[in-house]
């Protein structure tokens, strides 16, 4: 806007709320049409005045004692929260962009000593970033980008929540995600700041949002993930300090694990995010090595995931359909357990308990039952052919369930191939290995894991011959097995 417009608005009367739509009369109608923001009933005049008064208040506070604005009045907070809500409208976000609100809010954040004011300013920017054009404009502001990353070291949970929400929103825009990835990779304070939040926060909302951000970063940039792993924990340089040179960087895996523990009973959605982030770490050599190295968190990760799988998920009294609901948690949990089991060595040994084997068998049993139930439903009624086609389509789309079954088979086969007679006997005694789940597992494991099935049938021939015969009857190729 022009200087004259700014002077006019700054001298306008104070309004204590976002004004209602103007009365319909001849005198006000033309002015109202000019004053309205886009197709909304929101007033440019009111919005401009609100932000102008905020700037004036901060300027006066700074000139008075040099400490910056430390507390909002009820009126200021109410008006700014209205702006925060209004910024969710695309027309308002566009107007704020034209009004250079990003620079204004950035200046406010820099001078603010009031956590609530900082939170609201970042929240307004976060709402603006929900739209492509404004997100692009905000993302290209280098100063804003630098300040937001530094805000990750703030101590105020609501401010941290809004900062992470804004970063995640920007990261979700393909046009600018690479720009943010580059900034984050070049800012050494980001990793320790996020690790500190994950390790120490008790705020469910904040932990979930930080987890989503970290998971997004790892999923988008493998090199970034590797660098964060390499700079902390047992793989990091013990003499390398954080951005202030004070102490070694925290271990990313341990931080993810601590947050997952916090969310275990609080948020299944949040826990799923963290389990997926931990799974991503196991997909790179440096990630899995960081877990199983000396003093690494592999043992703690193993124990936690075993508890989640065996105590929280896929229980004997759950319906088979629960597998579909729990696949988002079971998939990454069993994938990480399988990766850890395969990497046992000098410093890490997987402590196998029979309940884990029982859970893996139950997953394959429930999967088999669901397949059979869908097959029966598909054969009933006049729309048989259409139902079959729908099921095929769903099966092709359900990559998550397919991945769960594959990693379950990998883990179970690795365990079964070395199981002793005593261990198999214990499984049978505790009803963890039954004819039903044994047959389901056998069909799922073959033909890729033939050696594991042959070993199991061979042991069963000694400890439970009838069960061994049942398996051979269902799988003719095993009949030659003595």
C-alpha angles and dihedrals in degrees: 000000000000124000091250091055091050091052092049094051094045090057094048121114118271115259119203097206144017101283122248119243107292121257115269106249136123096254098054103029099083092045092048092052090053093044097049117099107238112302092337130099090233117121124238088200093055094044093048091047093049094053092042092054090049091054091048092050092051093046092051092046092050093048090048104054107348093238099105129232107321102174137028122223116234089252093051093048092047093051094045091050088054089054088048091055093043091054088070087074113088094221091052092047089052092049091050088051092053089045089057090240091159091065091045094049091044089055090048092051091049093053099035122111091174115095092202092053091049091049093051094047092051089045091055090051089048092055091047090052091061089083123071101232096044091044090054091049094048093046093054091057102100095191092052091049092052093048094049092053091049089050088066085077092057119119098220112097096206090051091048090050093053092044092053091045091053093047092047091049091052092045089056091062108089092207094063107021092097090053091055092044089055092049093048094048090052096048108079094193095066098076097048091043093054092042090053091052092048092048099045113022122102095187108114094200092050094046092050093050093046089049091052090050095049092045090051092049093049092046093050101040121032092179091056090051091050092050092051091050093046094051096056143044124015092336094053127094105265089211094049112100131200124264090295094045091240106120143347116287117264122257111261095209093051091049092051089048094051091052091047090053090051092051098042094096097023109052128010089189091054092045089053091055092053094045089053091050091051089048090054089056090058091056092072126060095233090051097054092041090054088057099048100037122107110294088006122143095245094110093049092047091049093050094047095048092046089054092049094048097041100038107029108030140054097001123184092253094049118105116249089247089067086079089071091053095045100042092099090062100032094049100060093034094056092040091057092045090051092049092048093047090053091052100053112142146125097333104027132051122177111232102220116205124187092238090065090054089048091051092050090050090049092052091056092044093052091046090053092048091051090051092051092046092051090048092053092047090050092056095054128084134015093288092065095129094045091049091052091051091050091051092050090051092049091048092053092049097047097085091150093062092044091053090049093054092046096051091043090054091048093052096042094047091050090053099040095052091065101034117129127222091255092054093049090048090052091052091053094044092053092046091243091121113047134162090256099053093036091059092044091050093046092055091046094048097049134124098004096051101036094142092058092049092047091051092049093049090048091054091044089055087066103037103029111012095176092057090048090053091050091054092049091049091054093043109041093187088069096053091096089059109104 
